[in-house]
Amino acid sequence: MRFLFVLLCCLAGTAHAEPAKPTPHKAYLTLIIDDLGQNLPRDRRVLALPGPVTTAIMPDTPHATEFAREAHRAGKIVILHMPMDPATGPFAWHPELPIEELEKRLNAAFKRVPFTAGINNHMGSRMTAQPVAMAWLMAELQRRHKFFVDSRTSAQTVAAQQAQKIDLASVSRDVFLDDERTEAAIFTQLQTAISLAHKQGSAVMIGHPYPQTLAVLERELPKLKAQGIEWIDIKQMISVRSNRAMAGHGKDGVYR
């Protein structure tokens, strides 16, 4: 009888308990704007975008240092947009360079772009395919407490793979917004990123400070919330993804 009484009490309590609420599906988006530091009036439009845009500044530009300071004052995350082969110039990395020269160029680039939280590659289709150099870079970034964003300019990149091996904070690009510089094409790419964020939970976009790109972003970014998208900064995205590869970058969370 006592067992029956306890059972009836439990059933009565269950009947009045509220059903568990399902956790809403989150869709996160991150935006990086590359190639900054060349034109201050143009680049300041990036700072005026209504959200946590990440500013990727090239070291070999006339306003690299000044704009990095402005972006930092504006509360934006600054990253070094590191030139890599086939990019040229005094800071560019090339496969034939010894590690000592790569380190010298990296140090010089960091001096030109202050307040950096991490780096991503400018061009780099040949360089990011070099396992030894990429392994050295990831270890160096780990030592400096900086993160890495793989722009994925080549299907042969091993950069994110090397970062994952040592559990360096990193993330990979999903969508380039403006390979085609028309507002219609850029709008289509933005919608692709939004759809991908809904499908896989997050998407990382990279764009450039072209007038067409900025026009689309200024018009469309304020609409993200209504489309079920949460715009987060790059550090939050790294946390959301927990260094796991998306389906387009690898298998079962491991970069290939």
C-alpha positions as CSV (number, residue, x, y, z in Angstrom):
1,M,0.0,0.0,0.0
2,R,2.8,2.4,0.9
3,F,4.4,1.8,-2.5
4,L,1.1,2.5,-4.3
5,F,0.7,5.7,-2.3
6,V,4.2,6.9,-3.3
7,L,3.5,6.0,-6.9
8,L,0.3,8.0,-7.0
9,C,2.0,11.0,-5.5
10,C,4.7,10.9,-8.1
11,L,2.2,10.6,-10.9
12,A,0.2,13.5,-9.5
13,G,3.4,15.7,-9.3
14,T,4.2,14.8,-12.9
15,A,0.8,15.7,-14.2
16,H,1.2,19.3,-12.8
17,A,4.8,19.8,-13.9
18,E,5.5,22.1,-16.9
19,P,6.8,20.3,-20.0
20,A,10.5,21.0,-20.7
21,K,11.0,23.8,-23.2
22,P,13.0,22.9,-26.3
23,T,16.2,24.8,-26.7
24,P,15.9,27.2,-29.7
25,H,18.2,26.5,-32.6
26,K,20.8,29.2,-32.8
27,A,22.2,30.6,-36.0
28,Y,25.4,32.7,-35.6
29,L,27.2,34.9,-38.1
30,T,30.6,36.5,-38.0
31,L,31.9,39.1,-40.4
32,I,35.5,39.9,-41.2
33,I,36.5,42.7,-43.6
34,D,39.9,42.2,-45.2
35,D,42.5,44.5,-46.9
36,L,42.0,47.5,-44.5
37,G,44.6,50.2,-44.0
38,Q,44.7,51.6,-47.5
39,N,42.1,54.3,-47.5
40,L,40.9,55.9,-44.2
41,P,37.6,57.5,-45.4
42,R,36.6,54.2,-47.0
43,D,37.8,52.1,-44.1
44,R,35.9,54.2,-41.6
45,R,32.7,53.0,-43.2
46,V,33.6,49.6,-41.9
47,L,33.8,50.9,-38.4
48,A,30.3,52.4,-38.8
49,L,28.7,49.0,-39.6
50,P,26.1,48.2,-37.0
51,G,27.8,45.3,-35.2
52,P,31.0,43.4,-34.2
53,V,32.8,43.5,-37.4
54,T,36.4,42.2,-37.3
55,T,39.0,44.5,-39.0
56,A,41.7,42.6,-40.9
57,I,44.5,45.2,-41.5
58,M,47.4,44.7,-44.0
59,P,50.8,45.7,-42.7
60,D,52.1,47.1,-46.0
61,T,49.4,49.8,-46.3
62,P,49.9,53.5,-45.6
63,H,47.4,53.8,-42.8
64,A,47.9,50.4,-41.1
65,T,49.0,51.6,-37.7
66,E,46.7,54.6,-37.6
67,F,43.6,52.6,-38.6
68,A,44.4,49.8,-36.2
69,R,44.4,52.4,-33.4
70,E,41.1,53.8,-34.7
71,A,39.5,50.4,-34.9
72,H,40.7,49.5,-31.4
73,R,39.2,52.8,-30.0
74,A,36.0,51.9,-31.8
75,G,35.8,48.7,-29.9
76,K,36.4,46.5,-32.9
77,I,38.6,43.4,-32.9
78,V,41.8,43.9,-34.9
79,I,43.6,41.1,-36.7
80,L,46.7,41.1,-38.8
81,H,45.9,40.4,-42.5
82,M,49.2,38.7,-43.1
83,P,50.5,38.6,-46.8
84,M,51.4,35.1,-48.0
85,D,52.5,33.8,-51.3
86,P,51.4,34.6,-54.0
87,A,51.2,38.0,-52.3
88,T,54.3,40.1,-52.6
89,G,56.0,42.9,-50.6
90,P,58.4,43.2,-47.6
91,F,56.1,41.3,-45.2
92,A,55.0,38.5,-47.5
93,W,55.7,34.9,-46.7
94,H,57.0,32.6,-49.4
95,P,57.7,28.8,-49.3
96,E,61.4,29.1,-50.1
97,L,62.0,31.4,-47.1
98,P,63.7,29.9,-43.9
99,I,61.8,30.0,-40.7
100,E,64.1,32.8,-39.4
101,E,63.0,35.1,-42.2
102,L,59.3,34.2,-41.7
103,E,59.7,35.1,-38.0
104,K,61.4,38.4,-38.9
105,R,58.6,39.3,-41.3
106,L,55.9,38.3,-38.8
107,N,57.5,40.4,-36.1
108,A,57.7,43.4,-38.4
109,A,54.0,43.0,-39.4
110,F,52.8,42.9,-35.8
111,K,54.7,46.1,-35.1
112,R,52.9,47.8,-38.0
113,V,49.5,46.6,-36.9
114,P,49.1,47.2,-33.1
115,F,46.3,45.8,-30.9
116,T,46.0,42.5,-32.9
117,A,44.1,39.6,-31.3
118,G,45.0,37.2,-34.1
119,I,45.8,36.9,-37.8
120,N,44.3,35.7,-41.0
121,N,46.1,35.1,-44.3
122,H,46.0,37.6,-47.2
123,M,46.1,35.4,-50.4
124,G,48.4,32.6,-49.3
125,S,47.2,29.7,-51.6
126,R,50.8,28.4,-51.9
127,M,51.9,29.3,-48.4
128,T,49.1,27.8,-46.4
129,A,49.7,24.5,-48.1
130,Q,53.2,24.2,-46.4
131,P,52.9,22.0,-43.3
132,V,56.2,22.9,-41.7
133,A,55.7,26.6,-42.0
134,M,52.1,26.4,-40.8
135,A,53.0,24.2,-37.9
136,W,55.6,26.8,-36.8
137,L,53.1,29.7,-37.2
138,M,50.5,28.0,-35.1
139,A,53.0,27.3,-32.3
140,E,54.2,30.9,-32.5
141,L,50.6,32.2,-32.3
142,Q,50.0,29.9,-29.3
143,R,53.0,31.4,-27.6
144,R,51.8,34.9,-28.3
145,H,48.2,34.1,-27.2
146,K,46.7,35.0,-30.5
147,F,44.1,33.1,-32.6
148,F,44.2,32.2,-36.3
149,V,41.5,32.5,-39.0
150,D,42.1,30.4,-42.1
151,S,40.8,32.4,-45.0
152,R,40.8,29.1,-47.0
153,T,42.1,30.6,-50.3
154,S,43.1,27.2,-51.4
155,A,41.6,23.7,-51.1
156,Q,45.1,22.5,-50.2
157,T,45.4,24.6,-47.1
158,V,46.7,22.8,-44.0
159,A,46.7,25.9,-41.8
160,A,43.5,25.1,-39.8
161,Q,44.6,21.5,-39.6
162,Q,47.9,22.5,-38.0
163,A,46.1,24.8,-35.6
164,Q,43.7,22.1,-34.5
165,K,46.6,19.7,-33.8
166,I,47.8,21.9,-31.0
167,D,44.3,23.1,-30.0
168,L,45.1,26.7,-31.0
169,A,42.0,28.9,-31.0
170,S,41.1,29.1,-34.6
171,V,38.2,29.2,-37.1
172,S,37.8,28.9,-40.9
173,R,36.0,31.0,-43.4
174,D,32.8,29.7,-44.9
175,V,31.7,32.3,-47.5
176,F,33.5,35.0,-49.5
177,L,31.0,37.8,-50.1
178,D,32.5,39.7,-53.0
179,D,34.5,37.6,-55.4
180,E,32.1,39.2,-57.9
181,R,31.9,42.9,-57.2
182,T,28.2,43.6,-58.0
183,E,25.6,44.3,-55.4
184,A,23.3,41.6,-56.7
185,A,26.1,38.9,-56.4
186,I,27.1,40.2,-52.9
187,F,23.5,40.1,-51.7
188,T,23.3,36.5,-53.0
189,Q,26.4,35.5,-51.1
190,L,25.1,37.1,-47.9
191,Q,21.9,35.0,-48.3
192,T,24.1,31.9,-48.8
193,A,25.9,32.7,-45.5
194,I,22.6,33.2,-43.7
195,S,21.2,29.9,-45.0
196,L,24.4,28.1,-44.0
197,A,24.2,29.6,-40.5
198,H,20.7,28.2,-40.2
199,K,21.8,24.8,-41.5
200,Q,25.0,24.2,-39.5
201,G,24.5,26.7,-36.7
202,S,27.1,29.2,-37.7
203,A,28.9,30.8,-40.7
204,V,32.0,32.9,-41.1
205,M,32.0,35.6,-43.8
206,I,34.9,37.5,-45.3
207,G,34.4,40.6,-47.4
208,H,36.3,43.6,-48.6
209,P,35.8,47.4,-48.3
210,Y,34.5,47.7,-51.8
211,P,31.7,50.3,-52.3
212,Q,29.3,47.6,-53.5
213,T,30.1,45.4,-50.5
214,L,29.7,48.2,-48.0
215,A,26.4,49.3,-49.6
216,V,24.9,45.8,-49.3
217,L,26.1,45.4,-45.7
218,E,24.9,48.8,-44.6
219,R,21.4,47.9,-46.0
220,E,21.2,44.3,-45.0
221,L,23.0,43.8,-41.7
222,P,20.3,45.6,-39.6
223,K,17.9,42.9,-40.9
224,L,19.8,39.9,-39.5
225,K,17.9,39.7,-36.2
226,A,14.6,39.5,-38.0
227,Q,16.0,36.6,-40.0
228,G,16.8,34.7,-36.9
229,I,20.5,35.4,-37.0
230,E,22.7,36.5,-34.1
231,W,25.7,38.5,-35.2
232,I,28.7,37.7,-33.0
233,D,32.4,38.6,-32.9
234,I,35.2,36.4,-34.1
235,K,36.2,35.4,-30.5
236,Q,32.7,34.3,-29.7
237,M,32.6,32.3,-33.0
238,I,35.8,30.5,-32.0
239,S,34.1,29.6,-28.7
240,V,30.9,28.5,-30.5
241,R,32.8,26.2,-32.9
242,S,35.2,24.9,-30.2
243,N,37.9,24.4,-32.9
244,R,35.7,21.9,-34.8
245,A,35.7,21.8,-38.5
246,M,32.5,22.4,-40.4
247,A,31.2,19.9,-43.0
248,G,32.8,22.0,-45.8
249,H,36.2,21.9,-44.1
250,G,36.5,18.4,-42.9
251,K,34.8,15.3,-41.4
252,D,33.5,14.6,-37.9
253,G,34.9,17.9,-36.7
254,V,38.4,17.1,-37.9
255,Y,40.1,19.3,-40.6
256,R,41.3,17.4,-43.6
